[in-house]
Amino acid sequence: MNYLGELGFGLGGSDSVRLYNSTGTLQDEVSYESNTPWPSCADETGYTLELITPDLDNTLPENWDCINVNGSPNAINSESLNIEDYKNNSILVYPNPVKSILYIGQINDQFDIDVYSILGQKVTSSRATNQLDLSRLEQGVYFVRIKTKTATIIRKVVKH
């Protein structure tokens, strides 16, 4: 079904959303399904999927998560670049800005760490380490995604 203007609630199972400009030229699109590899956190939970950061490729399922506590369209999508699970907001990522070694603290679960450039490209990964060597990265802004069994936390980090 085609819509012009605001979308109401009702997307589900598997859908495609295509955005066109006023001349009818396709600007962006995403097709998703409510099964693996897409996140299942929105399945009848009241949450909705949101692109983790606007710079990530929206065609990749791993770039989406249930990060809007209120669940859009009942609320606007997050305005910050940080995603914080309220139970895990004590996870420390320091120092920021960082020159070489970034420390991750206060995680009791197994976790994976991915570092993304501002363009959404994965530049390094690690597993269950409290120290991440960023010395080889260029100066700039990066996003560090820490994924535990129960939460995904993304922190913006500045590399000097």
N, C-alpha and C positions, 0 to 999 in steps of 0.2 A: 504494500500500500504506500502511496506517495503522500507526503505531508509538506505543506508550505508554512513556515513560521515555527512557533514553539511546538515541541514534541510533548505529548502527554505521556503518562506512565504507560507501560504495556509492552515494552520490549522484553523478550524472554528467550526461551529455548535456543534458537539459533536465528540470528538476524544479520542484516547488513544495513549499515547507515552510510549514505553517500551525501556529501555536501557539495552543492553547486553554487556558483556565483550567479549574479543577476542575468548574465548572458547565456546561462545554461552550461557553462564549462565546469567539468568535474574538478573540484579543488582538493578533496580528501575523501577517503572511504575506509571503513573497517567492517570486516565480517567476522562474526564470532559464534561460538557454540557453547552450550553449558555442559561441556564434558572436557576431559583432559585433551590437550595441555592447558586449556583455559582455567583460571582460578575458579574454584567451586564455592568460595566464601560468600558469594551473593545469592546462591541458590536458596530462595525462599527464606532468607534471613532478615530481610528488611534493608540490607546493604545493597549498594550498587557498585559496579566496577568503575574505577577512575584510572586514567592514564597516570602512572607514577610521577612523571614529570613531562611537561609539554615537549621536551626535546627528544623524547624516546620515540622509536618507531612504533606507531599504533597498530601495525599489522602483526606484531609479535605478542603472543599471549603472556609471556613472562614480564612484559612491560605494563601490565594491568594488575590492580589489586583493589581490595575493599578498604580504601583509605579514608573515605568520607564517612565520618562517624554518624552523621544524620541520614545519609543515603540520599543522593540526588535522585529525582528532581525535587525532593522535598526541601533541599537546601542547595546552595551553590557549591560547586566543587571547591576543594581546598585552594586557598590563595597563596600558601607558602610552598616552598620547595622541600620542606621537611615532612616526613611521615613519622608519626610517633604512635605506637601502640601504648595506650595509657598505662597498662600494667608494666611496660618495659621502658618508660621514659627515663629511667635512671642509667641506661647504658651510656657509658662515657666514650667519647671519641675526641682525642686530644693529642698534641696541641693543635689549635686551629687559629691562625694559619700554621702550616707544617712545612719544614724544610726537607726532612728525609724520613724519619720514622714516625708513623702514626700509631698511636696506642689505642686499643679497644679494651674497655674495662667493664666489669660488673655483669658479665654474662655467665650464667650457670649451665645453660643448655649447650648442645652441639650447635654450631652455626657456620654459615658460609658467608664470605665477604666478596663482593664484586665492586670494582671501581669503574665508573663510567665518566667519559669526557662530557663536556657541556653539549656535545652533539649526539649523546646517547650511545657512543661506541664503548664497548667494554675494553678497558685498557689493562686490567690485571684482576686476578682472582686469588683467593686463598681460602683455606678451610681451618677453622678452629685455632686461630693464632691470635695472640694479643698484641702482636707487633706487625705492622705492615710497612715494608720498605717502599717509599714513594720517591726515592732520590732520583730514579731514572726518568720520572715524568717531567714534562715541560711545566713551567710556571702557568698557573691558571686556576680555574674553578673546576672541581670534580664532584661527583656524587658517589658516596660510599653507601652501598646497600648491604645491610647486615640482616641475614635471614635465619631465624631460629625455627624450631618446630611450631611455634605458636604466633610468631610475629615477623613482620618485615619493617625494618627501620631504615630510613634513608637520611643521611646527613650531608649537607653541603660542606665541602672542605676546600679551602684555598691553599694552593701549593705555591710556596715562594721559592 
